[in-house]
Amino acid sequence: MAPEQIRKGWGFGGCAASATTLLSASPALAQTFNANMVMGAAPLTIALGAGAFALLAMALLRRMFKDSKAARLRANEQIGRLRAQVDEYEALLSGTREITVLWTGNAEGPKFLGQSSVILPPGRRPGAILDFQIWLPDAEAETLVRALEGLKVRGRGFDIGLKGLDGRLIRASGWVLGGGTALRLRPAHAQPGAIPLEERRAIAADSAGIRTVLAALPRPAYLRGGDGKLLFVNAPYAALAKILRKGGSEEQPPELLDAIVLRRHLSALAEQRKPQSMTVALGEAGVYELVEFPVGDGSAGFLAPRAEAAPAKDASLGHLSSIIDALATPIAIFNAGRELVQFNRAYCALWGLDPNWLRLGMDERAILDKLRTDGVLPNEPDYQAWRARHLTAYQLTAPRESEPWHLPDGRTIQVISAPAGPKGGVIYVFEDITAQLNLKSQHQALLDVQRSTLNALTEGVAVFGTNGKLTLSNPRLSTLWKLPMNELGQSPHIDQIAEAAAHALPEDGAAIWRNLKRGIIDLNPTRSDQSGRVARADGKLIDYAIVRLPDGQTMMTFLDVTESANYQRVLKERNEALITADRLKDAFVQNVSYELRSPLTNIIGFADLLASETAGELNERQRAYTDYIRASSVTLGVLIDNILDLATVDAGIAELRPELQDVNALVEKARAGLAATFPEIDGERTINLVVDIEPNLPPFVADGTRIVQVLYNLLSNAARFSEPGGEVRLSISSRANRIIFVVEDEGAPMSEEMRAAILERADTQAISGRQRGAGLGLAIVRTFVNLHGGTINVERREPRGSRVVVNLPRDTAMVGVAE
């Protein structure tokens, strides 16, 4: 009993009974009330009320227990009935020739209903049905596993046919069941060789009767065997085949249907095992209604002419099905009732549909729903609205090209819808434009790259078509000729460009473009490319080139060479000035050398005369002065010789005269020149020259005069920058086929200027004190060493001084090196 009922039904009654009991139990309470009376009766009232409440509560609890027991009994009875129904259903499923596997969220594992022996070999437990390799080939087992995975993961149902290891055909169906999934397996209705021998014998016995009935029909009729081949045709059928010029014989009757249409028809008949009908066009014979129905392990059928159908005017219409099927373009035709009446193999390949599943007469909406379930159609947020928009194609009166379908697998499909005829319907033509879009994208990318490249060029580019109109240009063209970009973007004719150039460059713009126009409109097939330079009135120099393109167009390029031409002119002028200066230098050197050598010869002669004391005796100071004059004169003569030698080398006319040399004689000549340059002062030598020559030196072939100059310049350079009385060492040795000359001193360290003077020619600079500087002597050393094919190296000595190493070939005549 509900608490609300207790409160309303028994609560108020209990309160009233408690008050009545109190009044009847105590006479004093029936009298007039006062405060003392109420206070005296309160304990008694409370006790009586508690007792009454306990009685009432006990009665209520008893009634509640009774109702609960009755409810449990009713529930048990209902559970028993439900269990009996479940047992009956399971018994019913167990009696059928199929087995069902259930996967539910509450069960610990799959539940098997039905006879597993219809699928499994004898003696197998029901759970072995999930071990597909026991009763299926590997390929079929893999197909079923993938179908179950799609069912459990994506909720995608399936209905497929499998062929067992024993050759039987198994039908497998899967679907979503509440929160679980179910799999049903059963043998297919049509099994190869499944009819018992006795039944086959009965059918064979009845075959004669069936043929008698078919022969008596006035309409074309036939009988097929279990393999789908014709076993018997009646006379009207043979006459119809003759009209259609179909060859055949009584043993091998001809087929009137196209092979593809026949295959689909027989597949639908074997799948559904019920009469099938279809409309066929048989060319000249007209349009017929074909009806075929199962008979034993085969089938029988007849053809009924359709009186309402007009005869076909074109005999080729009978081959329309085969023509459509042979097309590579996917095509599907639906009638006004949205039923599929024609499709080709390309349509099945486009959508990945099984030709055995896709049957004539299927509703287009069912096909679209399957494609969506398979994840093939475009991903649309509102699929129903999208499908409704697509189905408006049945209302078309003219062909329509829909928006491209972008499929999840990356393909793009163009759908063209057209009315199927006066009776309604629609013809769909599907075109895979994925490759076309990719080509367009690549072409656009190439155009963008071309445009960016043209815009980045420093040259102005203009491409003119065969009609003289501008087809391509870049901003640089507008800048060079001061042409508005908006006009260039409108593909102007070359005459319009010439007119615009005349306004921008009034002095000579029109004349320049008039000459350029001749190269554009020249239609001579033997014409050649042109190039030239235009000098504009504003001082600009423009190089242009006219190139013929393979497609007949003409490309013109313009390059502003004003600055480069100016630089070229300046460089040319400077080069001419340098050539003139070099010529003047050579003339100066020759003149100065000649003019200096004559007075120098006189100075040397008079100095020698004074030193010989022929004109009179000299005191010590006079003798010292005379020695200084003679030494300076020798040094000046050496410098003049060096200048002449350098001029000879620069002129490219220097030659060596290699001869067999005596190394000791070469050293003595260098020592004599050094003694003349650095004479003794007051009986003291200014330098201390130490010569170390390796004994038994091999023969040395070289230009003796040049070698003496090399040694003299190296020794004088070392002596000049050494302390008075300092040691200068000359060492000569051989190594392999080389002669090594080493000059060492204890003077100031070698400077970078000195190194540069030895490696490359340098001018003489004023040097104060005993610091090493570059001079003509070092340039002469480098030049003559190179002429002999040798090398020179400068090293720093520690703690003080320098070392110069000259490495010369032992036989200069064999080297033949000339700088």
PyMOL commands that set and color helices and strands:
alter all, ss='L'
color gray80, all
select helices_A, chain A and resi 3-25+27-30+35-95+116-118+126-130+132-134+138-154+197-216+235-243+259-272+283-285+315-326+345-351+364-373+383-395+434-456+475-481+485-488+494-504+509-520+562-611+620-651+663-677+704-720+752-759+776-787+812-815
alter helices_A, ss='H'
color red, helices_A
select strands_A, chain A and resi 99-103+111-114+158-163+169-177+180-187+221-224+230-233+276-281+287-295+298-305+331-334+340-343+400-401+405-406+412-419+426-432+460-464+470-473+530-535+541-548+554-560+659-661+687-693+700-702+726-735+738-745+791-796+802-809
alter strands_A, ss='S'
color yellow, strands_A
deselect
rebuild
show_as cartoon
